Amino acid sequence: QVQLVESGGGLVQPGGSLRLSCAASGSIFGFNTMGWYRQVPGKLRELVASITSSGSTSYADSCKGRFTISRDNAKNTVYLQMNSLKPEDTAIYYCFYRRWTQTYWGQGTQVTVSS
């Protein structure tokens, strides 16, 4: 019903920046929430940032002031601008699309912050 393709991950030095993209296709309508979770092996999955179709945003405390999430409704695409990256931001980032009780996931993209 909904397919998500995410991109933009990679290797960056501490203090650097990355911009993640997540493009949704398929049955896109109604109220929905999109964003990213991140996961490190052996640790709990963490909600990084989200944005609703009405524009409301939410961020993990550790990301506030550094990350910015936005939407391009014409392209059904969500962007996550990540600045001042830290080694602890290293994780696999999974884009999600949630409508009512149904959630769809992207394939994940690796973000590595290392000098």
Phi, psi and omega in degrees: 000315177229131176243140182237131176237118182246154183206172174110353179288171179161193180259130180218150178282154175307136184089351180277186185227152171219154176233114178270145176234147176219113182257127180257143176218161182108224184273085182255111180195167173070190179286134180207165177232135176232156179170202182226137161258158172228152184217135173248136179308131180086358179237161180290147175294139184237132174285119183274306183199153177212159177214134179270168178294343176268358174099001179286133183243156177213144182224148168297146182304323182290346183254346182300135181087346180246325183253147176224126178254142181212166180231146169242097186294330179296329180257359185050046185232140177246142181237144174234106176273120183244114180246164178049049185294145181240157177305327180289352173280351180299125182182172166270127182257124182247119175285146177223155174230123184233126177228117185054244183262000186256132181234136177241149186236144170281177185279347181092146176221136184278129172244122179236124179247110185203148176263000000 
